[in-house]
């Protein structure tokens, strides 16, 4: 009986490790493909600058252009800095874009050099709805 209990425990531990590795693998794969980008539409960077002036605006405008999302539909933008390490250096930037008439928020995530990493929505938003303009 003791041997059976040990085997069950070991199987649970193995299953947990496999599940965790699978989840990590999925996360790693999702992060490998950065969002599409294209030359920003005329006036797109300036439109973002009117909402918030930050150094990643050109790259964010490029992501929006690549995804077919018009900048003019946004009424507000907020940047956040994600910091890591003992010195608290910036490791990522996020820009939260709020639409004038659509639910949710569109988020563009970049690394510390403003290289786009991902684009996604929160608070009930949909990427397709933002693409519709």
N, CA, C and O atoms as a GROMACS GRO file, in nm:
protein
  532
    1UNK      N    1   0.082  -0.118   0.000
    1UNK     CA    2   0.000   0.000   0.000
    1UNK      C    3   0.087   0.126   0.000
    1UNK      O    4   0.059   0.222  -0.071
    2UNK      N    5   0.192   0.123   0.079
    2UNK     CA    6   0.283   0.237   0.081
    2UNK      C    7   0.343   0.262  -0.057
    2UNK      O    8   0.355   0.376  -0.101
    3UNK      N    9   0.380   0.155  -0.125
    3UNK     CA   10   0.439   0.168  -0.258
    3UNK      C   11   0.339   0.230  -0.356
    3UNK      O   12   0.377   0.314  -0.437
    4UNK      N   13   0.213   0.190  -0.349
    4UNK     CA   14   0.110   0.245  -0.436
    4UNK      C   15   0.090   0.394  -0.410
    4UNK      O   16   0.075   0.472  -0.504
    5UNK      N   17   0.089   0.432  -0.284
    5UNK     CA   18   0.071   0.574  -0.250
    5UNK      C   19   0.188   0.656  -0.303
    5UNK      O   20   0.170   0.767  -0.352
    6UNK      N   21   0.308   0.601  -0.294
    6UNK     CA   22   0.425   0.671  -0.345
    6UNK      C   23   0.419   0.688  -0.496
    6UNK      O   24   0.457   0.792  -0.550
    7UNK      N   25   0.372   0.584  -0.564
    7UNK     CA   26   0.360   0.591  -0.709
    7UNK      C   27   0.257   0.696  -0.749
    7UNK      O   28   0.280   0.772  -0.843
    8UNK      N   29   0.144   0.701  -0.678
    8UNK     CA   30   0.042   0.800  -0.709
    8UNK      C   31   0.098   0.941  -0.689
    8UNK      O   32   0.074   1.030  -0.771
    9UNK      N   33   0.170   0.961  -0.582
    9UNK     CA   34   0.227   1.092  -0.555
    9UNK      C   35   0.326   1.132  -0.664
    9UNK      O   36   0.327   1.245  -0.711
   10UNK      N   37   0.409   1.036  -0.704
   10UNK     CA   38   0.507   1.063  -0.808
   10UNK      C   39   0.436   1.094  -0.940
   10UNK      O   40   0.480   1.183  -1.014
   11UNK      N   41   0.329   1.025  -0.972
   11UNK     CA   42   0.254   1.052  -1.094
   11UNK      C   43   0.192   1.190  -1.092
   11UNK      O   44   0.193   1.260  -1.193
   12UNK      N   45   0.140   1.231  -0.977
   12UNK     CA   46   0.084   1.366  -0.967
   12UNK      C   47   0.192   1.471  -0.988
   12UNK      O   48   0.171   1.570  -1.057
   13UNK      N   49   0.308   1.448  -0.928
   13UNK     CA   50   0.419   1.542  -0.945
   13UNK      C   51   0.463   1.550  -1.090
   13UNK      O   52   0.489   1.659  -1.141
   14UNK      N   53   0.472   1.434  -1.155
   14UNK     CA   54   0.510   1.432  -1.296
   14UNK      C   55   0.406   1.502  -1.381
   14UNK      O   56   0.440   1.579  -1.471
   15UNK      N   57   0.279   1.476  -1.353
   15UNK     CA   58   0.172   1.541  -1.429
   15UNK      C   59   0.177   1.693  -1.410
   15UNK      O   60   0.156   1.768  -1.505
   16UNK      N   61   0.206   1.737  -1.289
   16UNK     CA   62   0.216   1.880  -1.262
   16UNK      C   63   0.331   1.944  -1.340
   16UNK      O   64   0.317   2.054  -1.393
   17UNK      N   65   0.442   1.875  -1.345
   17UNK     CA   66   0.558   1.926  -1.418
   17UNK      C   67   0.528   1.933  -1.567
   17UNK      O   68   0.560   2.032  -1.632
   18UNK      N   69   0.464   1.828  -1.622
   18UNK     CA   70   0.430   1.827  -1.764
   18UNK      C   71   0.331   1.940  -1.795
   18UNK      O   72   0.348   2.011  -1.894
   19UNK      N   73   0.230   1.956  -1.710
   19UNK     CA   74   0.132   2.063  -1.731
   19UNK      C   75   0.199   2.199  -1.727
   19UNK      O   76   0.173   2.284  -1.812
   20UNK      N   77   0.284   2.221  -1.629
   20UNK     CA   78   0.353   2.349  -1.616
   20UNK      C   79   0.443   2.375  -1.737
   20UNK      O   80   0.444   2.486  -1.790
   21UNK      N   81   0.517   2.274  -1.781
   21UNK     CA   82   0.604   2.291  -1.897
   21UNK      C   83   0.522   2.321  -2.021
   21UNK      O   84   0.562   2.403  -2.104
   22UNK      N   85   0.408   2.256  -2.034
   22UNK     CA   86   0.320   2.282  -2.148
   22UNK      C   87   0.268   2.424  -2.147
   22UNK      O   88   0.266   2.490  -2.251
   23UNK      N   89   0.228   2.472  -2.031
   23UNK     CA   90   0.178   2.609  -2.021
   23UNK      C   91   0.289   2.710  -2.049
   23UNK      O   92   0.266   2.811  -2.116
   24UNK      N   93   0.408   2.684  -1.999
   24UNK     CA   94   0.520   2.773  -2.027
   24UNK      C   95   0.552   2.772  -2.176
   24UNK      O   96   0.583   2.876  -2.234
   25UNK      N   97   0.545   2.654  -2.237
   25UNK     CA   98   0.570   2.644  -2.380
   25UNK      C   99   0.470   2.723  -2.460
   25UNK      O  100   0.506   2.790  -2.557
   26UNK      N  101   0.343   2.717  -2.420
   26UNK     CA  102   0.241   2.795  -2.490
   26UNK      C  103   0.267   2.943  -2.476
   26UNK      O  104   0.253   3.018  -2.573
   27UNK      N  105   0.304   2.987  -2.358
   27UNK     CA  106   0.332   3.128  -2.336
   27UNK      C  107   0.452   3.173  -2.417
   27UNK      O  108   0.452   3.282  -2.474
   28UNK      N  109   0.553   3.089  -2.423
   28UNK     CA  110   0.672   3.124  -2.499
   28UNK      C  111   0.640   3.132  -2.647
   28UNK      O  112   0.688   3.220  -2.717
   29UNK      N  113   0.557   3.038  -2.696
   29UNK     CA  114   0.522   3.041  -2.837
   29UNK      C  115   0.439   3.164  -2.870
   29UNK      O  116   0.457   3.224  -2.976
   30UNK      N  117   0.348   3.202  -2.781
   30UNK     CA  118   0.264   3.318  -2.807
   30UNK      C  119   0.349   3.444  -2.817
   30UNK      O  120   0.315   3.535  -2.893
   31UNK      N  121   0.458   3.451  -2.742
   31UNK     CA  122   0.540   3.570  -2.742
   31UNK      C  123   0.639   3.577  -2.858
   31UNK      O  124   0.705   3.679  -2.875
   32UNK      N  125   0.651   3.470  -2.938
   32UNK     CA  126   0.750   3.469  -3.044
   32UNK      C  127   0.710   3.552  -3.166
   32UNK      O  128   0.797   3.600  -3.238
   33UNK      N  129   0.582   3.569  -3.189
   33UNK     CA  130   0.536   3.642  -3.307
   33UNK      C  131   0.490   3.782  -3.267
   33UNK      O  132   0.381   3.798  -3.213
   34UNK      N  133   0.574   3.883  -3.294
   34UNK     CA  134   0.532   4.020  -3.261
   34UNK      C  135   0.417   4.063  -3.351
   34UNK      O  136   0.395   4.003  -3.455
   35UNK      N  137   0.345   4.166  -3.312
   35UNK     CA  138   0.234   4.211  -3.395
   35UNK      C  139   0.284   4.264  -3.530
   35UNK      O  140   0.399   4.306  -3.544
   36UNK      N  141   0.196   4.259  -3.628
   36UNK     CA  142   0.231   4.315  -3.760
   36UNK      C  143   0.252   4.465  -3.746
   36UNK      O  144   0.192   4.529  -3.660
   37UNK      N  145   0.338   4.519  -3.831
   37UNK     CA  146   0.358   4.664  -3.832
   37UNK      C  147   0.369   4.710  -3.976
   37UNK      O  148   0.401   4.633  -4.066
   38UNK      N  149   0.343   4.838  -3.994
   38UNK     CA  150   0.349   4.898  -4.128
   38UNK      C  151   0.381   5.046  -4.108
   38UNK      O  152   0.382   5.097  -3.996
   39UNK      N  153   0.408   5.114  -4.218
   39UNK     CA  154   0.432   5.257  -4.211
   39UNK      C  155   0.306   5.325  -4.157
   39UNK      O  156   0.197   5.303  -4.210
   40UNK      N  157   0.320   5.407  -4.051
   40UNK     CA  158   0.202   5.474  -3.995
   40UNK      C  159   0.134   5.563  -4.098
   40UNK      O  160   0.199   5.623  -4.184
   41UNK      N  161   0.003   5.572  -4.088
   41UNK     CA  162  -0.074   5.661  -4.176
   41UNK      C  163  -0.030   5.805  -4.150
   41UNK      O  164   0.014   5.837  -4.039
   42UNK      N  165  -0.040   5.891  -4.249
   42UNK     CA  166  -0.005   6.032  -4.228
   42UNK      C  167  -0.084   6.090  -4.110
   42UNK      O  168  -0.207   6.078  -4.104
   43UNK      N  169  -0.014   6.153  -4.019
   43UNK     CA  170  -0.077   6.214  -3.903
   43UNK      C  171  -0.101   6.122  -3.785
   43UNK      O  172  -0.145   6.168  -3.680
   44UNK      N  173  -0.072   5.992  -3.799
   44UNK     CA  174  -0.100   5.896  -3.692
   44UNK      C  175  -0.012   5.921  -3.569
   44UNK      O  176  -0.061   5.919  -3.456
   45UNK      N  177   0.117   5.944  -3.591
   45UNK     CA  178   0.207   5.969  -3.478
   45UNK      C  179   0.167   6.099  -3.408
   45UNK      O  180   0.167   6.106  -3.285
   46UNK      N  181   0.133   6.199  -3.485
   46UNK     CA  182   0.091   6.327  -3.427
   46UNK      C  183  -0.038   6.310  -3.347
   46UNK      O  184  -0.055   6.371  -3.242
   47UNK      N  185  -0.130   6.226  -3.397
   47UNK     CA  186  -0.255   6.199  -3.324
   47UNK      C  187  -0.226   6.132  -3.190
   47UNK      O  188  -0.288   6.166  -3.089
   48UNK      N  189  -0.132   6.038  -3.189
   48UNK     CA  190  -0.093   5.976  -3.061
   48UNK      C  191  -0.025   6.078  -2.970
   48UNK      O  192  -0.049   6.079  -2.849
   49UNK      N  193   0.059   6.164  -3.028
   49UNK     CA  194   0.126   6.266  -2.948
   49UNK      C  195   0.027   6.362  -2.881
   49UNK      O  196   0.053   6.413  -2.772
   50UNK      N  197  -0.086   6.386  -2.947
   50UNK     CA  198  -0.188   6.473  -2.886
   50UNK      C  199  -0.253   6.405  -2.765
   50UNK      O  200  -0.298   6.471  -2.672
   51UNK      N  201  -0.257   6.271  -2.768
   51UNK     CA  202  -0.315   6.198  -2.655
   51UNK      C  203  -0.215   6.184  -2.541
   51UNK      O  204  -0.250   6.204  -2.424
   52UNK      N  205  -0.091   6.150  -2.574
   52UNK     CA  206   0.016   6.134  -2.475
   52UNK      C  207   0.149   6.137  -2.551
   52UNK      O  208   0.164   6.071  -2.653
   53UNK      N  209   0.244   6.214  -2.500
   53UNK     CA  210   0.374   6.223  -2.567
   53UNK      C  211   0.474   6.131  -2.499
   53UNK      O  212   0.517   6.155  -2.386
   54UNK      N  213   0.509   6.025  -2.571
   54UNK     CA  214   0.605   5.927  -2.520
   54UNK      C  215   0.693   5.880  -2.635
   54UNK      O  216   0.654   5.891  -2.751
   55UNK      N  217   0.811   5.829  -2.605
   55UNK     CA  218   0.906   5.793  -2.710
   55UNK      C  219   0.862   5.674  -2.796
   55UNK      O  220   0.916   5.658  -2.906
   56UNK      N  221   0.769   5.590  -2.753
   56UNK     CA  222   0.729   5.472  -2.831
   56UNK      C  223   0.612   5.499  -2.926
   56UNK      O  224   0.562   5.406  -2.989
   57UNK      N  225   0.567   5.624  -2.936
   57UNK     CA  226   0.448   5.652  -3.017
   57UNK      C  227   0.463   5.611  -3.164
   57UNK      O  228   0.368   5.561  -3.223
   58UNK      N  229   0.580   5.631  -3.221
   58UNK     CA  230   0.598   5.593  -3.362
   58UNK      C  231   0.581   5.442  -3.380
   58UNK      O  232   0.515   5.398  -3.474
   59UNK      N  233   0.639   5.363  -3.291
   59UNK     CA  234   0.629   5.218  -3.300
   59UNK      C  235   0.484   5.173  -3.276
   59UNK      O  236   0.436   5.081  -3.342
   60UNK      N  237   0.416   5.236  -3.182
   60UNK     CA  238   0.276   5.202  -3.157
   60UNK      C  239   0.191   5.236  -3.279
   60UNK      O  240   0.104   5.157  -3.317
   61UNK      N  241   0.215   5.351  -3.341
   61UNK     CA  242   0.143   5.388  -3.462
   61UNK      C  243   0.170   5.287  -3.574
   61UNK      O  244   0.081   5.258  -3.653
   62UNK      N  245   0.291   5.234  -3.581
   62UNK     CA  246   0.325   5.132  -3.680
   62UNK      C  247   0.248   5.003  -3.657
   62UNK      O  248   0.202   4.939  -3.752
   63UNK      N  249   0.234   4.965  -3.531
   63UNK     CA  250   0.156   4.844  -3.498
   63UNK      C  251   0.010   4.866  -3.535
   63UNK      O  252  -0.053   4.778  -3.595
   64UNK      N  253  -0.045   4.981  -3.501
   64UNK     CA  254  -0.185   5.008  -3.535
   64UNK      C  255  -0.204   5.004  -3.686
   64UNK      O  256  -0.304   4.950  -3.734
   65UNK      N  257  -0.110   5.060  -3.762
   65UNK     CA  258  -0.119   5.056  -3.908
   65UNK      C  259  -0.112   4.913  -3.959
   65UNK      O  260  -0.188   4.874  -4.048
   66UNK      N  261  -0.021   4.834  -3.903
   66UNK     CA  262  -0.006   4.694  -3.945
   66UNK      C  263  -0.129   4.611  -3.916
   66UNK      O  264  -0.159   4.516  -3.989
   67UNK      N  265  -0.200   4.647  -3.811
   67UNK     CA  266  -0.321   4.574  -3.774
   67UNK      C  267  -0.446   4.633  -3.839
   67UNK      O  268  -0.555   4.577  -3.825
   68UNK      N  269  -0.431   4.745  -3.909
   68UNK     CA  270  -0.547   4.808  -3.974
   68UNK      C  271  -0.638   4.879  -3.876
   68UNK      O  272  -0.760   4.881  -3.895
   69UNK      N  273  -0.581   4.937  -3.771
   69UNK     CA  274  -0.658   5.006  -3.667
   69UNK      C  275  -0.633   5.156  -3.678
   69UNK      O  276  -0.519   5.200  -3.661
   70UNK      N  277  -0.736   5.235  -3.706
   70UNK     CA  278  -0.717   5.380  -3.718
   70UNK      C  279  -0.692   5.447  -3.582
   70UNK      O  280  -0.766   5.423  -3.486
   71UNK      N  281  -0.590   5.530  -3.576
   71UNK     CA  282  -0.554   5.599  -3.453
   71UNK      C  283  -0.664   5.697  -3.410
   71UNK      O  284  -0.684   5.720  -3.291
   72UNK      N  285  -0.734   5.754  -3.507
   72UNK     CA  286  -0.831   5.860  -3.479
   72UNK      C  287  -0.948   5.812  -3.393
   72UNK      O  288  -1.020   5.895  -3.338
   73UNK      N  289  -0.969   5.681  -3.380
   73UNK     CA  290  -1.082   5.632  -3.302
   73UNK      C  291  -1.058   5.639  -3.151
   73UNK      O  292  -1.150   5.615  -3.072
   74UNK      N  293  -0.936   5.672  -3.110
   74UNK     CA  294  -0.905   5.672  -2.967
   74UNK      C  295  -0.921   5.810  -2.905
   74UNK      O  296  -0.884   5.911  -2.964
   75UNK      N  297  -0.978   5.812  -2.786
   75UNK     CA  298  -1.001   5.938  -2.713
   75UNK      C  299  -0.897   5.963  -2.605
   75UNK      O  300  -0.879   6.076  -2.561
   76UNK      N  301  -0.829   5.857  -2.562
   76UNK     CA  302  -0.730   5.871  -2.454
   76UNK      C  303  -0.626   5.760  -2.464
   76UNK      O  304  -0.653   5.652  -2.517
   77UNK      N  305  -0.507   5.790  -2.413
   77UNK     CA  306  -0.398   5.692  -2.410
   77UNK      C  307  -0.322   5.709  -2.280
   77UNK      O  308  -0.298   5.821  -2.234
   78UNK      N  309  -0.284   5.597  -2.221
   78UNK     CA  310  -0.208   5.598  -2.097
   78UNK      C  311  -0.092   5.500  -2.110
   78UNK      O  312  -0.111   5.384  -2.148
   79UNK      N  313   0.029   5.547  -2.081
   79UNK     CA  314   0.146   5.460  -2.080
   79UNK      C  315   0.171   5.410  -1.938
   79UNK      O  316   0.149   5.482  -1.841
   80UNK      N  317   0.218   5.287  -1.929
   80UNK     CA  318   0.268   5.236  -1.802
   80UNK      C  319   0.405   5.176  -1.828
   80UNK      O  320   0.433   5.124  -1.936
   81UNK      N  321   0.488   5.183  -1.728
   81UNK     CA  322   0.623   5.128  -1.736
   81UNK      C  323   0.629   5.006  -1.645
   81UNK      O  324   0.592   5.013  -1.528
   82UNK      N  325   0.676   4.896  -1.698
   82UNK     CA  326   0.697   4.776  -1.618
   82UNK      C  327   0.845   4.773  -1.582
   82UNK      O  328   0.931   4.777  -1.670
   83UNK      N  329   0.873   4.764  -1.454
   83UNK     CA  330   1.012   4.770  -1.408
   83UNK      C  331   1.053   4.638  -1.345
   83UNK      O  332   0.972   4.570  -1.282
   84UNK      N  333   1.181   4.603  -1.363
   84UNK     CA  334   1.234   4.479  -1.306
   84UNK      C  335   1.371   4.503  -1.247
   84UNK      O  336   1.434   4.607  -1.268
   85UNK      N  337   1.416   4.405  -1.173
   85UNK     CA  338   1.550   4.407  -1.118
   85UNK      C  339   1.565   4.497  -0.997
   85UNK      O  340   1.476   4.575  -0.964
   86UNK      N  341   1.678   4.485  -0.931
   86UNK     CA  342   1.703   4.562  -0.809
   86UNK      C  343   1.705   4.712  -0.833
   86UNK      O  344   1.668   4.789  -0.744
   87UNK      N  345   1.749   4.755  -0.950
   87UNK     CA  346   1.754   4.897  -0.980
   87UNK      C  347   1.622   4.952  -1.031
   87UNK      O  348   1.605   5.073  -1.046
   88UNK      N  349   1.528   4.863  -1.056
   88UNK     CA  350   1.398   4.905  -1.104
   88UNK      C  351   1.402   4.965  -1.243
   88UNK      O  352   1.328   5.059  -1.272
   89UNK      N  353   1.487   4.912  -1.331
   89UNK     CA  354   1.496   4.966  -1.467
   89UNK      C  355   1.373   4.928  -1.546
   89UNK      O  356   1.312   4.824  -1.521
   90UNK      N  357   1.336   5.010  -1.642
   90UNK     CA  358   1.221   4.984  -1.728
   90UNK      C  359   1.254   4.864  -1.817
   90UNK      O  360   1.357   4.863  -1.884
   91UNK      N  361   1.166   4.765  -1.816
   91UNK     CA  362   1.186   4.648  -1.902
   91UNK      C  363   1.081   4.641  -2.013
   91UNK      O  364   1.103   4.577  -2.116
   92UNK      N  365   0.966   4.707  -1.992
   92UNK     CA  366   0.860   4.708  -2.093
   92UNK      C  367   0.776   4.834  -2.078
   92UNK      O  368   0.769   4.895  -1.971
   93UNK      N  369   0.713   4.871  -2.187
   93UNK     CA  370   0.613   4.977  -2.186
   93UNK      C  371   0.481   4.919  -2.234
   93UNK      O  372   0.479   4.830  -2.320
   94UNK      N  373   0.374   4.969  -2.179
   94UNK     CA  374   0.240   4.936  -2.228
   94UNK      C  375   0.168   5.066  -2.256
   94UNK      O  376   0.173   5.159  -2.175
   95UNK      N  377   0.100   5.071  -2.369
   95UNK     CA  378   0.014   5.186  -2.396
   95UNK      C  379  -0.128   5.132  -2.401
   95UNK      O  380  -0.160   5.042  -2.479
   96UNK      N  381  -0.213   5.189  -2.317
   96UNK     CA  382  -0.354   5.153  -2.311
   96UNK      C  383  -0.429   5.259  -2.391
   96UNK      O  384  -0.424   5.377  -2.358
   97UNK      N  385  -0.499   5.215  -2.495
   97UNK     CA  386  -0.572   5.305  -2.584
   97UNK      C  387  -0.723   5.286  -2.564
   97UNK      O  388  -0.775   5.175  -2.574
   98UNK      N  389  -0.791   5.396  -2.534
   98UNK     CA  390  -0.935   5.394  -2.504
   98UNK      C  391  -1.012   5.452  -2.622
   98UNK      O  392  -0.987   5.565  -2.664
   99UNK      N  393  -1.106   5.374  -2.674
   99UNK     CA  394  -1.185   5.414  -2.790
   99UNK      C  395  -1.292   5.515  -2.752
   99UNK      O  396  -1.338   5.522  -2.638
  100UNK      N  397  -1.330   5.593  -2.850
  100UNK     CA  398  -1.440   5.689  -2.831
  100UNK      C  399  -1.574   5.618  -2.817
  100UNK      O  400  -1.660   5.664  -2.742
  101UNK      N  401  -1.593   5.506  -2.890
  101UNK     CA  402  -1.727   5.446  -2.895
  101UNK      C  403  -1.731   5.294  -2.886
  101UNK      O  404  -1.837   5.235  -2.909
  102UNK      N  405  -1.621   5.229  -2.855
  102UNK     CA  406  -1.619   5.083  -2.845
  102UNK      C  407  -1.587   5.043  -2.701
  102UNK      O  408  -1.514   5.113  -2.632
  103UNK      N  409  -1.642   4.932  -2.657
  103UNK     CA  410  -1.609   4.885  -2.522
  103UNK      C  411  -1.466   4.833  -2.515
  103UNK      O  412  -1.408   4.792  -2.616
  104UNK      N  413  -1.412   4.834  -2.398
  104UNK     CA  414  -1.280   4.777  -2.376
  104UNK      C  415  -1.166   4.871  -2.405
  104UNK      O  416  -1.185   4.989  -2.436
  105UNK      N  417  -1.048   4.816  -2.396
  105UNK     CA  418  -0.925   4.892  -2.416
  105UNK      C  419  -0.830   4.808  -2.502
  105UNK      O  420  -0.824   4.686  -2.489
  106UNK      N  421  -0.756   4.875  -2.589
  106UNK     CA  422  -0.657   4.811  -2.674
  106UNK      C  423  -0.520   4.838  -2.611
  106UNK      O  424  -0.489   4.952  -2.576
  107UNK      N  425  -0.439   4.735  -2.598
  107UNK     CA  426  -0.308   4.749  -2.533
  107UNK      C  427  -0.198   4.704  -2.628
  107UNK      O  428  -0.205   4.596  -2.686
  108UNK      N  429  -0.097   4.789  -2.644
  108UNK     CA  430   0.023   4.754  -2.720
  108UNK      C  431   0.138   4.747  -2.621
  108UNK      O  432   0.163   4.841  -2.546
  109UNK      N  433   0.206   4.634  -2.621
  109UNK     CA  434   0.315   4.608  -2.529
  109UNK      C  435   0.446   4.612  -2.606
  109UNK      O  436   0.458   4.547  -2.710
  110UNK      N  437   0.546   4.687  -2.556
  110UNK     CA  438   0.677   4.695  -2.620
  110UNK      C  439   0.786   4.662  -2.518
  110UNK      O  440   0.762   4.664  -2.397
  111UNK      N  441   0.904   4.633  -2.567
  111UNK     CA  442   1.016   4.615  -2.476
  111UNK      C  443   1.075   4.752  -2.440
  111UNK      O  444   1.019   4.856  -2.476
  112UNK      N  445   1.185   4.752  -2.370
  112UNK     CA  446   1.243   4.878  -2.320
  112UNK      C  447   1.296   4.967  -2.432
  112UNK      O  448   1.319   5.086  -2.411
  113UNK      N  449   1.317   4.910  -2.551
  113UNK     CA  450   1.364   4.989  -2.665
  113UNK      C  451   1.250   5.026  -2.759
  113UNK      O  452   1.274   5.075  -2.870
  114UNK      N  453   1.126   5.004  -2.717
  114UNK     CA  454   1.004   5.033  -2.794
  114UNK      C  455   0.976   4.933  -2.905
  114UNK      O  456   0.890   4.958  -2.989
  115UNK      N  457   1.046   4.821  -2.907
  115UNK     CA  458   1.018   4.717  -3.006
  115UNK      C  459   0.886   4.649  -2.970
  115UNK      O  460   0.873   4.596  -2.859
  116UNK      N  461   0.788   4.648  -3.061
  116UNK     CA  462   0.657   4.588  -3.031
  116UNK      C  463   0.669   4.439  -2.998
  116UNK      O  464   0.738   4.364  -3.066
  117UNK      N  465   0.599   4.399  -2.892
  117UNK     CA  466   0.599   4.259  -2.850
  117UNK      C  467   0.463   4.194  -2.870
  117UNK      O  468   0.455   4.080  -2.916
  118UNK      N  469   0.355   4.264  -2.836
  118UNK     CA  470   0.222   4.207  -2.853
  118UNK      C  471   0.115   4.315  -2.852
  118UNK      O  472   0.138   4.427  -2.806
  119UNK      N  473  -0.002   4.278  -2.902
  119UNK     CA  474  -0.118   4.366  -2.901
  119UNK      C  475  -0.235   4.279  -2.855
  119UNK      O  476  -0.251   4.166  -2.900
  120UNK      N  477  -0.316   4.334  -2.766
  120UNK     CA  478  -0.430   4.258  -2.715
  120UNK      C  479  -0.533   4.355  -2.658
  120UNK      O  480  -0.508   4.475  -2.649
  121UNK      N  481  -0.649   4.302  -2.619
  121UNK     CA  482  -0.755   4.384  -2.562
  121UNK      C  483  -0.788   4.336  -2.422
  121UNK      O  484  -0.757   4.222  -2.384
  122UNK      N  485  -0.852   4.424  -2.346
  122UNK     CA  486  -0.901   4.391  -2.212
  122UNK      C  487  -1.033   4.462  -2.191
  122UNK      O  488  -1.078   4.542  -2.273
  123UNK      N  489  -1.094   4.429  -2.078
  123UNK     CA  490  -1.217   4.494  -2.035
  123UNK      C  491  -1.328   4.484  -2.139
  123UNK      O  492  -1.402   4.579  -2.163
  124UNK      N  493  -1.340   4.367  -2.202
  124UNK     CA  494  -1.448   4.342  -2.295
  124UNK      C  495  -1.423   4.388  -2.437
  124UNK      O  496  -1.514   4.383  -2.520
  125UNK      N  497  -1.303   4.432  -2.468
  125UNK     CA  498  -1.271   4.477  -2.603
  125UNK      C  499  -1.244   4.361  -2.696
  125UNK      O  500  -1.221   4.249  -2.651
  126UNK      N  501  -1.246   4.388  -2.824
  126UNK     CA  502  -1.216   4.287  -2.925
  126UNK      C  503  -1.128   4.350  -3.033
  126UNK      O  504  -1.156   4.460  -3.080
  127UNK      N  505  -1.024   4.280  -3.070
  127UNK     CA  506  -0.933   4.330  -3.172
  127UNK      C  507  -1.008   4.354  -3.302
  127UNK      O  508  -0.982   4.453  -3.372
  128UNK      N  509  -1.100   4.266  -3.336
  128UNK     CA  510  -1.178   4.284  -3.459
  128UNK      C  511  -1.262   4.410  -3.454
  128UNK      O  512  -1.275   4.479  -3.555
  129UNK      N  513  -1.320   4.442  -3.340
  129UNK     CA  514  -1.402   4.564  -3.328
  129UNK      C  515  -1.314   4.688  -3.348
  129UNK      O  516  -1.357   4.783  -3.413
  130UNK      N  517  -1.194   4.687  -3.293
  130UNK     CA  518  -1.105   4.801  -3.312
  130UNK      C  519  -1.061   4.813  -3.458
  130UNK      O  520  -1.043   4.924  -3.509
  131UNK      N  521  -1.044   4.700  -3.526
  131UNK     CA  522  -1.005   4.703  -3.667
  131UNK      C  523  -1.115   4.761  -3.754
  131UNK      O  524  -1.087   4.817  -3.860
  132UNK      N  525  -1.238   4.749  -3.710
  132UNK     CA  526  -1.349   4.800  -3.789
  132UNK      C  527  -1.352   4.952  -3.792
  132UNK      O  528  -1.418   5.012  -3.876
  133UNK      N  529  -1.278   5.013  -3.700
  133UNK     CA  530  -1.268   5.160  -3.700
  133UNK      C  531  -1.377   5.229  -3.638
  133UNK      O  532  -1.378   5.352  -3.633
   0.00000   0.00000   0.00000
